[in-house]
Every structure is written in structure tokens, then in C-alpha cells.
Amino acid sequence: MTDRIYTAGLVVIGDEILSGRTHDKNIAQVASWLQVQGIRLSEVRVVPDVIERIVEAVNALRENYDYLFTTGGIGPTHDDITVDAVSEALGVPVIVHPEARAILERYYQDKGGVNEGRLRMARTPEGAELIPNKMSGAPGIRIGNVHMMAGVPHITAGMLDALTGTLEGGAPLLSATVGGFIPESEVSGLLRDVEKAHENCQIGSYPFFKEGKVGANFVIRSTNQADLDECAADLCRGLEAAGFAFTHGGI
């Protein structure tokens, strides 16, 4: 374990956030996830859908911190300009990423196919890698220390999950799994309360369908073994009190 503190900046992009039409949920989500990775969220900027403002924020934060995350502006519409702005900030051209195009073509094969708008979601800065997105097909984008993610919170969550354990941080990531034939919807409040009570832990819920029954595995992550053990014990006590059978290690 290193004593070095790794840091990150976040740029939240979108006129709808600034107007109040959409309430941002990604700041807390990204901050919580980063904490579990051993990385400290040090600065957040909320900027409009204006290329110059995005470029300014991206260049400032990517130079000041170990990592930069952006949320919003990578969708299919004309005002989704984050790729253009990041490319300008990095001084590289925008390309249609062949792997991203193939992913979208497969995803939309039975949904009317790829059109001009959907193809916009295959655009990346030249030299970028993709961040997997199991929720809606369109991938996130990773180039250098910049990580570009969707603005829709549940899609952002999936992209963060795909990045879990891939970033160098101040401490190794530890995990423990508890699972059972437990409907996720019936314990959502318990999961939220347990996670809230253990600020250095994050709980991911992964539903499944086996043997004709629904269930879920709950993965607890932390950089501290004692915190992890306490959180897991609290979760197990809560599941037991609610009358649910569970298995350590998951199902």
C-alpha cells in the first residue's frame, strides 16, 4: 500500500443540469466509486453544452489531477459534443471507432439498425479505448487519463463497474460476496442503508435468474479489510433479520 493520494476531477456536462430540468446524481455516484478505488475526487465542474467551455474544463482538470472523468454529452443527438470537445482539448482528430461501430451494429441489429444518430455514438478521439456498456450498447471512452461516460446515472454505474479495479489508486481493492435467492427489489433499502453506514465501502447488486427463481449476489468492495468485514457482517445481519437465506461467496 502506498501513502500517495491519487486524485480525480469530474466535469459534468449538460445544459439540462444547469437549468435544473435534470437533477445530477453522478457526482455522488462517481465520488463514492472513486473512494473505494483509493482515489479522491478533488474538484467538480458543471459546464454547458458549449465546446469552448468543455475544452477549458477538460484541460484544466486533466492536468491538475491523476484522472479526469466526464459525464454527459456522448449520446446520439446534435448537442452531444463531448467527443468533439475532448478531441480538441487533446489535439487529436475525431474518428469512427471500428470496435464501437461493430458493437452498435450488433446492438441495433434487431432495433432498426444503425442510423446517422446512432453512429454518432461510435465517434471517439483518435487513439481512444472503449469502456464497456452492458446497459445500452454505446460504450464509454478512455484516452490517456480521461474517462468519458454517459450522463444517465444507471448507465454511468455500469461503466464505473467495468472500470472497477483498473485504475491505479492509493490502496488495493478488496471484495466480499454474499448471495441468495433474494429479490433485489425487496432489499434495496437495506443495501442503501448498509452502504451509507460504511462510508469506505461500496455495495454492488447483481441480480440473476437460476433454477426458475430470481436472486442476487451482493458484492462489497473496500480498500480496508476491517471496514469490509464490518460492512459484510452488517449486511448479513440485515438479510437474516429480514428472513432471507444467504450464502457467503455468492451463488
JOZIPE-V119837 format. One record per pair of residues at least 24 apart in sequence whose C-alpha atoms are under 10 Angstrom apart, sorted by the first residue. I is the first residue (numbers start at 1). GAP is how many residues later the second one is. D is the distance in whole Angstrom. If there is no record, write none. Layout:
i: <I;I>
gap: <GAP;GAP>
d: <D;D>
//
This chain:
i: <1;1;1;1;1;2;2;2;2;3;3;4;4;4;4;4;5;5;5;5;5;5;5;6;6;6;6;6;6;6;6;6;6;6;6;6;6;6;6;7;7;7;7;7;7;7;7;7;7;7;7;7;7;7;8;8;8;8;8;8;8;8;8;8;8;8;8;8;8;8;8;9;9;9;9;9;9;9;9;9;9;9;9;9;9;9;9;9;9;9;9;10;10;10;10;10;10;10;10;10;10;10;10;10;10;10;10;10;10;10;11;11;11;11;11;11;11;11;11;11;11;11;11;11;11;11;12;12;12;12;12;12;12;12;12;12;12;12;12;12;13;13;13;13;13;13;13;13;13;13;13;13;13;13;13;13;13;13;14;14;14;14;14;14;14;14;14;14;14;14;14;14;15;15;15;15;15;15;15;16;16;17;17;17;17;17;18;18;18;18;19;24;24;24;24;25;25;25;25;25;26;26;26;26;26;26;26;26;26;26;27;27;29;29;29;29;29;30;30;30;30;30;30;30;32;32;32;32;33;33;33;33;33;33;33;33;33;33;33;34;34;34;34;34;35;35;35;35;35;35;35;35;36;36;36;36;36;36;36;36;36;36;36;36;36;36;36;36;36;37;37;37;37;37;37;37;37;37;37;37;37;37;37;37;37;37;37;38;38;38;38;38;38;38;38;38;38;38;38;39;39;39;39;39;39;39;40;40;40;40;40;41;41;41;41;43;44;44;44;45;46;46;48;49;49;49;49;49;49;50;50;50;50;50;51;51;51;51;51;51;51;51;51;52;52;52;53;54;54;54;54;54;54;54;55;55;55;55;55;55;55;55;56;56;56;57;57;57;58;58;58;58;58;58;58;59;59;59;59;60;61;62;62;62;62;63;65;66;66;66;66;66;67;67;67;67;67;67;68;68;68;68;68;68;69;69;69;69;69;69;70;70;70;70;70;70;70;70;71;71;71;71;71;71;71;71;71;72;72;72;72;72;72;72;73;73;73;73;73;74;74;74;74;74;74;74;74;74;74;74;74;74;75;75;75;75;75;75;75;75;75;75;75;75;75;76;76;76;76;76;76;76;76;76;76;77;77;77;77;77;78;78;80;80;81;82;82;82;83;83;83;83;83;83;83;83;84;84;84;85;86;86;86;86;86;87;87;87;87;87;88;90;90;90;90;90;91;91;92;92;92;92;93;93;93;93;94;94;94;94;94;94;95;95;95;95;95;95;95;96;96;96;96;96;96;96;97;97;97;97;97;97;97;97;97;97;98;98;98;99;99;99;100;100;100;100;100;100;100;100;100;100;101;101;103;103;103;103;103;104;104;104;104;105;106;107;107;107;108;108;124;130;131;131;131;131;131;131;132;132;132;132;132;132;133;133;133;133;133;133;134;134;134;135;157;161;164;169;170;171;171;171;172;172;172;173;173;173;173;173;174;174;174;174;174;174;174;174;175;175;175;175;175;175;175;175;175;175;175;175;175;176;176;176;176;176;176;176;176;176;176;176;176;176;176;177;177;177;177;177;177;177;177;177;177;177;177;177;177;178;178;178;178;178;178;178;178;178;178;178;178;178;178;178;178;179;179;179;179;179;179;179;179;179;179;179;179;179;179;179;179;180;180;180;180;180;180;180;180;180;180;180;180;180;180;180;180;181;181;181;181;181;181;181;181;181;181;181;181;181;181;181;181;182;182;182;182;182;182;182;182;182;182;182;182;183;183;183;183;183;183;183;183;184;184;184;184;184;184;185;186;187;187;187;187;187;190;190;190;190;190;191;191;191;191;191;193;193;193;194;194;194;194;194;194;195;195;195;195;195;196;197;197;198;198;198;198;198;198;198;199;199;200;200;200;200;201;201;201;201;201;201;202;202;203;203;203;208;210;215;216;216;216;217;217;217;217;217;217;218;218;218;218;219;219>
gap: <168;169;170;171;222;167;168;169;170;167;168;34;35;165;166;167;33;34;35;61;164;165;166;28;29;31;32;33;34;35;36;59;60;61;161;162;163;164;165;27;28;31;32;33;34;35;36;57;58;59;60;61;162;163;26;31;32;33;34;35;36;53;54;56;57;58;59;60;61;137;138;31;32;33;34;35;36;48;49;51;52;53;54;55;56;57;58;59;60;61;137;31;32;33;34;35;36;47;48;51;52;55;57;58;59;60;61;136;137;138;32;33;34;35;36;43;46;47;50;51;57;58;59;60;61;137;32;33;34;35;36;42;45;57;58;59;60;61;137;139;32;33;34;35;36;37;40;41;57;58;59;60;61;67;68;69;137;138;32;33;34;35;36;40;57;58;59;65;66;67;68;137;31;32;33;34;35;58;64;32;33;29;30;31;55;134;28;29;30;31;29;47;127;128;129;126;127;128;129;131;44;45;46;124;125;126;127;128;130;131;44;126;124;125;127;128;131;39;40;41;123;126;127;130;167;168;169;170;124;127;128;130;131;167;168;169;170;188;189;126;130;133;135;168;134;135;164;165;166;167;187;188;128;129;133;134;135;136;137;138;163;164;165;166;184;185;186;187;188;126;127;128;129;130;131;132;133;134;135;136;137;163;164;165;184;185;186;127;129;130;131;132;133;134;135;162;184;185;186;27;28;128;129;130;131;132;25;26;27;129;130;24;26;27;28;25;24;25;26;25;24;25;25;24;30;31;32;33;36;29;30;31;32;35;28;30;31;32;33;34;35;37;38;33;36;37;32;27;28;30;31;32;34;35;27;29;30;31;32;33;34;35;29;30;33;28;29;32;24;27;28;30;31;32;88;27;29;30;31;29;85;27;82;83;84;82;80;79;80;101;102;103;77;78;79;80;100;101;74;76;77;78;79;80;73;76;77;78;79;80;70;71;76;77;78;79;80;81;69;76;77;78;79;80;81;82;85;76;77;78;79;80;81;84;48;75;76;77;78;46;47;48;49;50;64;65;66;67;74;75;76;77;42;43;44;45;46;47;48;63;64;74;75;76;77;39;40;41;42;43;44;45;46;47;62;39;40;41;43;44;39;42;40;41;39;42;66;67;37;38;39;40;41;42;58;65;39;40;41;40;38;39;57;60;62;37;38;39;41;56;37;35;36;53;54;56;34;35;32;33;34;35;31;32;33;34;29;30;31;32;33;34;27;28;29;30;31;32;33;24;25;26;27;28;29;30;24;25;26;27;28;29;30;31;32;33;24;25;26;30;31;40;24;29;30;31;32;37;38;39;40;41;37;38;29;30;34;35;36;32;33;34;35;32;31;29;30;31;28;29;24;29;27;28;29;30;31;32;26;27;28;29;30;31;24;25;26;27;28;29;24;25;28;24;47;43;57;54;53;51;52;53;50;51;52;48;49;50;51;52;27;46;47;48;49;50;51;54;26;27;28;44;45;46;47;48;49;50;53;54;57;27;42;43;44;45;46;49;52;53;55;56;72;73;74;26;27;28;40;41;42;43;44;55;70;71;72;73;74;27;38;39;40;41;42;54;57;58;61;68;69;70;71;72;73;26;27;28;36;37;38;39;40;57;66;67;68;69;70;71;72;27;28;34;35;36;37;38;59;64;65;66;67;68;69;70;71;26;27;28;29;30;32;33;34;35;36;63;64;65;66;69;70;25;26;31;32;33;34;35;57;61;62;63;64;24;25;26;30;31;32;33;61;24;30;31;32;33;34;31;56;29;51;52;55;57;44;45;48;49;52;27;43;44;47;48;41;42;45;37;38;39;40;41;44;25;36;37;39;40;35;34;37;24;29;30;32;33;34;36;28;32;24;27;28;31;26;27;28;29;30;31;26;29;28;29;32;43;41;36;30;34;35;29;30;31;32;33;34;30;31;32;33;30;31>
d: <9;7;5;7;10;9;6;6;9;7;8;10;10;8;6;9;8;7;7;10;8;6;9;10;10;9;7;5;6;9;10;8;6;8;10;8;6;6;10;9;10;9;5;5;6;6;9;9;5;5;7;9;9;9;8;7;6;5;6;7;9;8;8;8;5;6;5;5;7;9;10;9;6;6;5;6;8;10;9;9;6;7;10;8;6;8;6;5;6;9;10;7;8;6;5;6;8;9;9;8;9;10;9;6;5;6;8;10;9;10;9;6;5;6;7;8;7;7;8;10;8;6;5;7;9;9;7;6;5;6;9;9;10;8;6;5;6;9;10;8;8;6;5;6;6;9;10;8;7;6;5;6;10;9;9;8;10;8;8;6;5;5;9;10;9;6;7;9;9;10;10;8;9;8;5;6;9;10;10;8;9;8;9;8;10;10;7;8;7;10;10;10;9;9;8;9;9;6;10;10;10;8;10;10;8;8;6;9;8;9;9;10;8;10;9;8;9;9;10;10;10;9;8;8;8;8;8;7;9;7;9;10;8;10;9;7;10;10;10;9;9;10;9;10;9;10;9;7;8;9;9;9;9;9;9;10;9;9;7;9;9;6;6;7;10;7;5;6;9;10;7;7;9;7;8;6;8;7;8;6;9;10;10;10;9;8;7;10;9;8;5;5;5;8;8;9;9;7;10;9;9;9;8;5;6;9;10;10;10;9;9;9;9;9;10;10;10;9;10;10;10;10;10;8;7;8;7;8;10;9;10;8;9;9;10;7;7;10;7;5;9;9;10;7;9;9;9;9;7;10;6;8;10;9;9;9;5;6;9;7;5;9;9;10;8;10;10;9;10;8;7;10;7;9;8;9;10;6;8;10;10;10;9;7;7;9;9;7;9;10;9;9;9;5;6;8;9;10;10;9;6;5;6;8;9;8;6;5;6;7;10;10;8;6;5;6;8;9;10;9;6;5;5;5;8;9;8;8;7;5;4;7;10;9;10;9;8;7;7;8;6;9;9;9;9;9;8;9;8;7;6;8;8;8;10;7;6;9;10;8;10;10;7;9;10;10;8;5;5;7;5;6;9;10;9;10;6;8;8;9;8;9;9;9;10;9;8;10;10;9;10;7;6;6;9;8;9;8;8;9;9;7;9;9;9;8;5;8;10;10;9;8;10;9;9;10;9;10;10;6;6;8;9;6;6;9;6;6;5;6;9;10;8;6;6;6;6;9;10;8;9;5;4;6;9;9;9;6;6;6;8;8;9;8;9;9;8;9;10;9;8;10;9;9;7;10;10;9;7;7;9;10;9;10;10;10;7;7;8;9;6;6;9;9;9;8;6;8;10;8;10;10;10;6;9;10;7;7;8;6;9;9;6;9;9;6;6;9;9;8;7;8;9;9;10;9;10;10;9;9;6;8;9;6;9;7;6;5;8;9;10;8;6;5;6;7;7;8;9;9;9;7;5;4;6;8;10;9;7;9;10;10;8;6;5;7;9;10;7;8;10;7;8;7;9;9;9;10;7;6;4;6;9;8;9;6;5;5;9;10;9;6;5;7;8;8;9;8;10;7;6;5;5;5;8;9;9;9;8;6;4;6;8;10;9;5;5;7;7;4;6;10;10;9;6;6;7;9;10;8;6;5;6;9;10;7;6;9;9;9;9;10;7;6;4;6;9;8;8;7;9;10;8;9;10;9;7;4;6;9;9;10;7;8;8;8;9;10;9;6;5;7;10;9;8;7;6;9;9;10;9;10;9;8;9;10;10;8;7;8;9;9;10;7;9;9;10;9;10;7;9;10;7;6;8;9;7;10;10;9;10;8;9;10;7;9;8;6;10;9;9;10;8;7;8;9;7;7;10;10;7;10;9;9;9;9;10;9;9;9;10;8;8;9;9;10;9;6;7;10;9;8;10;9;8>
//
